[in-house]
C-alpha cells in the first residue's frame, strides 16, 4: 500500500451511524484499501441547500495501492450500494464520500479534483481532518489547518457527536 488518502464521509438520511458502519465494512473488505485512521464523528449543519436534516461527518485516513480515479470508483460504488441517489446538488444523501487528499498530489481530471476544491472552506472537513492529522498541509496552501479553520465563519455548525476512543475506527461502534 503505497498511497495515503484522506476521505470525508457524510450522511443525513436514514440511520447515519449504521450507514457509516456499513461503509467502513465495505472499505475493509476491499483488499486494496486499509483504513488507518478515523476522526470522531461530528454532527453538522447542512451547507448550500439548508432545508434538510443535519449531517454526520468524519474523515478517514486510508492506505491504498489504487490510483486516484480507481479509489474514486470504489467510493462511488460504496455510495451506490448504500443507497446514494444524486438528485439535488448539496441535497440530502444516505452517503457522501469524497477524496480530500491523495498523497500530496494535485490532480485535475474530468471526474476528480484533488485536493477537494472546497475543503478549505468547510469546517466539517477541516475539524475532523485536524483530528486525524493536525500536521497535514493542503497542497498549494501554505497555512496550517488551524489557520484555515480560523478563516471559516460557520465553525459553530460543527458539533462533536461521538468521540473516537483511540482504538481505531471500529471501536466507535462498540456499545
C-alpha positions in Angstrom: 0.0 0.0 0.0 1.9 2.9 -1.3 -0.5 5.8 -1.2 -2.1 7.8 1.6 -5.5 9.3 1.1 -7.9 11.3 3.3 -11.6 10.8 2.6 -14.6 12.6 4.0 -17.7 10.6 4.9 -21.1 12.2 5.5 -24.7 11.1 5.8 -28.0 12.8 6.7 -30.6 10.2 5.6 -31.7 7.1 7.5 -29.6 5.6 10.3 -26.4 7.6 9.8 -24.3 5.6 12.3 -25.4 2.4 10.6 -24.5 3.8 7.2 -21.0 4.7 8.5 -20.6 1.2 9.9 -21.6 -0.4 6.7 -19.3 1.9 4.6 -16.4 1.1 6.9 -17.1 -2.6 6.4 -17.1 -2.3 2.7 -13.8 -0.4 2.8 -12.2 -3.1 4.9 -13.5 -5.9 2.5 -11.5 -4.3 -0.3 -8.0 -5.8 -0.5 -6.6 -2.6 -2.0 -7.6 -0.3 0.9 -6.6 -0.3 4.5 -8.3 2.1 7.0 -5.6 3.5 9.2 -7.4 6.4 10.9 -10.7 7.9 11.6 -11.8 11.1 13.3 -14.5 11.4 15.9 -18.0 11.9 14.4 -19.4 15.4 14.1 -23.0 16.5 13.6 -23.0 19.4 11.2 -25.5 21.8 9.8 -26.2 21.5 6.0 -24.4 23.9 3.6 -25.9 25.0 0.3 -29.3 23.5 0.5 -30.3 24.2 4.1 -33.8 22.6 4.1 -32.6 19.2 5.2 -31.5 17.2 8.3 -28.1 17.6 9.9 -25.2 15.6 8.6 -23.0 13.2 10.4 -19.4 13.7 9.2 -16.0 12.3 9.7 -12.6 12.0 8.0 -10.9 8.7 7.2 -7.2 8.1 6.5 -6.6 5.2 4.2 -3.6 3.4 2.7 -4.2 2.1 -0.8 -2.4 0.8 -3.9 -5.3 2.1 -6.0 -4.7 5.1 -8.3 -6.8 8.2 -7.5 -9.6 7.5 -10.1 -9.8 3.9 -9.0 -10.2 5.0 -5.4 -12.9 7.3 -6.6 -14.7 4.5 -8.4 -14.6 2.4 -5.2 -16.1 5.3 -3.2 -18.9 5.8 -5.7 -19.6 2.0 -5.7 -19.9 2.1 -1.9 -22.2 5.1 -2.1 -24.4 3.3 -4.6 -24.5 0.1 -2.6 -25.7 2.1 0.4 -28.5 3.9 -1.5 -26.9 7.1 -2.7 -29.1 8.9 -5.3 -27.7 12.1 -7.0 -30.9 14.1 -7.4 -30.2 17.5 -5.9 -26.8 19.2 -5.6 -25.9 19.6 -1.9 -29.2 17.8 -1.1 -29.9 15.0 1.3 -28.0 11.8 0.9 -27.6 8.4 2.5 -23.8 8.6 2.0 -21.3 11.0 0.6 -17.7 10.0 0.2 -15.1 12.5 -1.2 -11.4 12.2 -1.7 -9.9 15.2 0.1 -6.2 14.5 -0.4 -4.2 11.8 -2.2 -0.5 11.8 -1.1 0.5 15.4 -1.5 -0.6 15.5 -5.2 -2.7 17.9 -7.2 -5.0 16.1 -9.5 -7.3 17.5 -12.1 -9.2 15.2 -14.4 -12.7 15.2 -15.9 -14.1 13.3 -12.9 -11.7 14.1 -10.0 -10.2 17.2 -8.4 -7.7 16.7 -5.5 -7.3 18.4 -3.2 -11.1 18.7 -2.9 -11.8 22.1 -4.3 -13.8 23.5 -1.3 -12.3 21.6 1.6 -10.5 24.6 3.0 -13.9 26.5 3.2 -15.6 23.7 5.2 -15.3 23.4 8.9 -17.0 19.9 8.8 -13.9 18.8 6.8 -11.1 20.8 8.5 -12.1 20.0 12.1 -12.1 16.2 11.7 -9.0 16.3 9.3 -7.1 18.2 12.0 -8.0 15.4 14.5 -6.7 12.7 12.2 -3.5 14.5 11.2 -3.0 18.1 12.5 0.3 18.5 10.6 -1.2 17.8 7.2 -1.0 20.6 4.7 -3.3 21.2 1.7 -1.2 21.4 -1.5 -0.6 24.9 -2.7 -1.9 26.4 0.7 0.9 27.4 3.0 -1.3 28.0 6.1 -1.7 25.2 8.6 -5.1 23.7 9.1 -5.6 25.6 12.3 -5.2 28.9 10.4 -7.6 27.8 7.7 -10.2 26.9 10.3 -9.9 30.3 11.8 -11.0 31.8 8.5 -14.1 29.8 8.2 -17.2 31.7 9.5 -19.5 28.7 10.3 -17.5 26.7 12.8 -20.3 26.6 15.3 -22.2 24.4 12.8 -19.8 21.6 13.6 -20.6 19.8 16.9 -18.9 16.8 18.4 -21.3 13.8 18.2 -19.3 10.7 19.1 -15.7 10.8 20.3 -13.3 8.3 18.9 -11.7 6.3 21.7 -8.3 5.9 20.1 -8.5 2.2 19.3 -9.4 2.6 15.7 -12.5 3.2 13.6 -14.4 0.1 14.6 -14.2 0.9 18.3 -16.6 3.8 17.5 -19.3 1.2 17.0 -18.9 -0.8 20.2 -21.6 -0.5 22.8 
